[in-house]
Amino acid sequence: MDGRKREDIKPGLRVNIVLKQDQRSGKLTEGVVQSLLTNSSHHPHGIKVRLTNGLVGRVKEILDEE
């Protein structure tokens, strides 16, 4: 599942995000969602989140399926 819909993403989910500096390469970083930073219900490049380790990026994949 991709991370373009805000309703699919909740704190505590394991996700792959792309960091701002990795957008060109597409390198993914795995982590656990701490908070959601995008307010809109949908974003074409992925919902922006802060991970528990403090990194901020846009969700590309949701690893935990409910």
Residue pairs with C-beta under 8 A, 6 or more apart in sequence:
1 8
1 61
1 62
1 65
2 46
2 59
2 60
2 61
2 62
3 9
3 15
3 17
3 46
3 47
3 49
3 58
3 59
3 60
3 61
3 62
4 42
4 43
4 44
4 45
4 46
4 47
4 59
5 41
5 42
5 47
6 36
6 38
6 40
6 41
6 42
6 43
6 47
7 41
8 62
9 15
9 33
9 36
9 47
9 49
9 59
9 62
10 33
11 33
11 34
11 35
11 36
12 32
12 33
13 32
13 33
13 62
13 63
13 64
14 30
14 31
14 32
14 62
14 63
14 64
15 30
15 31
15 32
15 33
15 49
15 51
15 59
15 60
15 61
15 62
15 63
15 64
16 28
16 29
16 30
16 59
16 60
16 61
16 63
17 28
17 29
17 31
17 46
17 49
17 51
17 55
17 57
17 58
17 59
17 60
18 26
18 27
18 28
18 29
18 46
18 57
18 58
18 60
19 27
19 29
19 55
19 56
19 57
20 56
20 57
22 28
22 29
22 57
28 60
28 61
29 51
29 55
29 57
30 63
31 51
31 52
31 53
31 55
32 51
32 52
33 49
33 50
33 51
33 52
33 59
34 49
34 50
34 51
34 52
35 49
35 50
36 47
36 48
36 49
37 47
37 48
37 49
37 50
37 56
38 47
38 48
38 49
43 58
45 58
46 58
46 59
46 60
47 58
47 59
48 56
48 57
48 58
48 59
49 56
49 57
49 58
49 59
50 56
51 57
